[in-house]
Amino acid sequence: MVSVVVPAAGQGKRMHAGINKTFLTLLGTPMLVRTMQKLSACSKVDEIIVAVGEDEVEGTRKLLEHVPNIKPFAIVAGGAERQDSVANGLRAVSFEADIVLVHDAARPMVSVETIEKVIDAAKETGAAIAAVPAKNTIKVVDEDGIVESTPERASLWEVQTPQGFKKDMLMEAYQNAYAEKFLGTDDASLVERLGYPVKVVMSDYRNIKITTPEDLLTAEAFLGSDALDSAKKGLDEAKKGIDDAVSFVAEKAEEFRKKWKDGTL
């Protein structure tokens, strides 16, 4: 059984929206809803646990209850940090789950293919993360703003979500992190501390984390492009249907003409 924990409790201060950013809309649909729809489109996902602000639990439940075709879900109160929200979500994961994915609610552009690949890799290796090769040169800078070194770009990857783990491994990593008061920037870092290998799965550059108003515009541009592609495909299919119908009528008309000429009608 595969469970997905979706941390969605952050207020997104860099968005300057004044509300939980995952309730902001992308072409009219709340970001959280789009993320839930994408996760639900993956046949390998069995349940979804969403962690939101304590005062947002009931409102989120009502919002998602009206969304068609989403997988069974539960809403829990998040915590002060993302790590706390994930921890609260883990407590609500079904006992039968053997694989747990963690996916940011602010990544609604994730592909079903990436979700499936992370699940498969987590089942095989125990821990797997979605990522893409770094495109920019990265500098290590000291506290005075002076460059210390330039890591080889070929070895650098930009990490995304989903990140998938065997449930017992992730539970152990979280228990250890809290026992040692360690706060990680992602879930894989907690697992890495225990010495477990983490497999990197190739994702795509559209799987952005929506953090700023500029990210909203980028995501809407992607969605708009998808809508145009879908409309074009529909028009192409409609044109083919019309062309086929015209060809059929022309063929029957020719048959009729020949029979009329031959007097075989």
Secondary structure, 3 states (H helix, E strand, C coil): CEEEEEECCCCCHHHCCCCCHHHCEECCEEHHHHHHHHHHCCCCCCEEEEEECHHHHHHHHHHHHCCCCCCCEEEEECCCCHHHHHHHHHHCCCCCCCEEEECCCCCCCCCHHHHHHHHHHHHHHCEEEEEEECCCCCCEECCCCCEEECCCHHHCEEEEEEEEEEHHHHHHHHHHHHHCCCCCCCHHHHHHCCCCCCEEEECCCCCCCCCCHHHHHHHHHHHHHHHHHHHHHHHHHHHHHHHHHHHHHHHHHHHHHHHHHHCCC
